[in-house]
């Protein structure tokens, strides 16, 4: 399990760097797909809640250092998302197109709710989503469109992103 978490965290950090450097140049209405979230959703769904929580916390904590968010902001939101998505492990057949899109759209909505609650609870300099604004809905669409491609890419690394079966 620890090898899986380590590799997943490495993938998420690389995705975070790609998001902040390359994808920001091709943003649509200043919105980019959250590749780090998509990777977390994949790892959580394939490995379960415990791996999702730990990966979400570790990668979120490291993403806090890459972003200007308060320390623990990404760690909290991604821990919750990893736990919730991990609860779905084995409940549905993971098809190529629709289920990854639905999972990532749902995870983006959960992220928006968590971020908004944190913003109102702590009244800090944290971002908040406006549910009537187009930005959230564009991010949901971009994540849903990107999800099947990212999931297909991550399946190439199935040996390091899924635990070995015990005999």
C-alpha positions in Angstrom: 0.0 0.0 0.0 2.8 2.5 0.8 4.4 2.0 -2.6 1.1 2.7 -4.2 0.6 5.8 -2.1 4.1 7.0 -2.9 3.8 6.6 -6.6 0.3 8.1 -6.7 1.6 11.1 -4.8 4.5 11.5 -7.3 2.0 11.4 -10.2 -0.2 14.0 -8.5 2.7 16.4 -7.8 3.8 16.1 -11.4 0.2 16.8 -12.5 0.2 19.8 -10.1 3.4 21.2 -11.7 2.0 20.6 -15.2 -1.3 22.4 -14.2 0.5 25.4 -12.9 3.0 25.7 -15.7 1.8 24.3 -19.0 -2.0 24.1 -18.7 -2.3 27.7 -17.4 -1.2 28.9 -20.8 -4.1 27.2 -22.6 -6.8 28.0 -20.0 -10.4 28.4 -21.1 -11.9 31.4 -19.2 -8.9 31.1 -16.8 -10.1 27.5 -15.9 -8.0 24.4 -16.4 -8.7 20.8 -15.7 -7.6 19.6 -12.3 -5.4 16.7 -13.3 -4.3 16.1 -9.7 -7.9 15.6 -8.7 -8.5 13.2 -11.5 -5.4 11.1 -10.5 -6.6 11.1 -6.9 -10.1 9.9 -8.0 -8.5 7.1 -10.0 -6.2 5.9 -7.2 -9.0 6.2 -4.6 -11.5 4.3 -6.7 -9.1 1.5 -7.6 -7.5 1.1 -4.2 -10.2 2.0 -1.7 -10.9 4.6 1.0 -7.8 4.2 3.2 -5.4 4.6 0.3 -7.5 7.4 -1.1 -7.4 9.3 2.3 -3.7 8.9 2.7 -2.9 9.8 -0.9 -5.3 12.7 -0.7 -3.6 14.0 2.5 0.0 13.5 1.3 -0.5 15.0 -2.1 -2.8 17.8 -0.9 -0.1 18.7 1.7 2.5 18.8 -1.0 0.2 20.8 -3.3 -0.2 23.3 -0.5 3.5 24.1 -0.8 3.1 24.5 -4.6 0.1 26.9 -4.4 -0.6 30.0 -2.4 -3.4 28.3 -0.5 -3.1 28.2 3.3 -1.2 25.1 4.6 -3.7 22.2 5.0 -6.3 23.6 2.6 -5.7 21.2 -0.2 -4.8 18.4 2.3 -8.2 18.6 3.9 -10.3 18.8 0.7 -8.4 16.0 -1.0 -8.4 13.8 2.1 -12.2 14.0 2.1 -12.5 13.4 -1.7 -10.2 10.4 -1.5 -12.2 8.9 1.3 -15.6 9.5 -0.4 -14.4 8.1 -3.8 -12.6 5.2 -2.1 -15.9 4.1 -0.6 -17.1 3.4 -4.1 -14.4 0.8 -4.8 -15.8 -2.3 -6.5 -19.3 -1.0 -6.6 -19.4 -0.2 -10.3 -17.7 -1.5 -13.4 -15.0 1.0 -14.4 -15.8 1.5 -18.1 -13.6 3.5 -20.4 -15.7 6.7 -21.0 -18.7 7.4 -18.9 -17.9 6.3 -15.4 -14.5 8.2 -15.2 -16.3 11.3 -16.4 -19.1 10.9 -13.8 -16.7 10.2 -11.0 -14.5 13.2 -11.7 -17.5 15.5 -12.2 -18.9 14.4 -8.9 -15.5 14.9 -7.2 -15.2 18.4 -8.6 -18.7 19.2 -7.2 -17.6 17.8 -3.8 -14.4 19.8 -4.0 -16.4 23.0 -4.7 -18.7 22.3 -1.7 -15.7 21.7 0.6 -13.8 24.8 -0.6 -16.9 26.9 -0.1 -17.6 25.5 3.4 -13.9 26.2 4.4 -14.2 29.7 3.0 -17.3 30.5 5.0 -16.1 28.7 8.2 -12.7 30.4 8.4 -13.4 33.5 6.4 -9.8 33.3 5.3 -8.1 34.2 2.1 -9.2 31.0 0.5 -10.9 30.7 -2.8 -14.6 30.0 -2.9 -16.7 28.8 -5.8 -19.8 30.7 -6.9 -22.3 28.0 -7.9 -24.1 30.4 -10.2 -20.9 31.4 -12.0 -19.7 29.7 -15.2 -16.2 29.0 -13.8 -17.3 26.0 -11.7 -19.3 24.5 -14.5 -16.5 24.9 -17.0 -14.1 23.1 -14.5 -16.6 20.3 -14.1 -16.9 19.9 -17.9 -13.1 20.1 -18.4 -12.5 17.5 -15.7 -15.2 15.2 -17.1 -13.7 15.5 -20.6 -10.1 14.9 -19.3 -11.0 12.0 -17.0 -11.2 9.2 -19.6 -7.9 10.2 -21.1 -6.1 10.4 -17.7 -7.6 7.2 -16.5 -6.4 5.4 -19.7 -3.0 6.9 -19.2 -2.9 5.8 -15.6 -3.9 2.2 -16.5 -0.5 2.0 -18.2 1.0 2.2 -14.7 -1.4 -0.3 -13.1 1.5 -2.2 -11.6 2.6 0.7 -9.4 -0.8 2.3 -8.8 -2.7 -0.9 -7.6 -1.7 -3.1 -4.7 -0.5 -6.6 -5.4 -2.8 -9.5 -4.5 -1.8 -11.5 -1.4 -1.7 -15.2 -2.0 
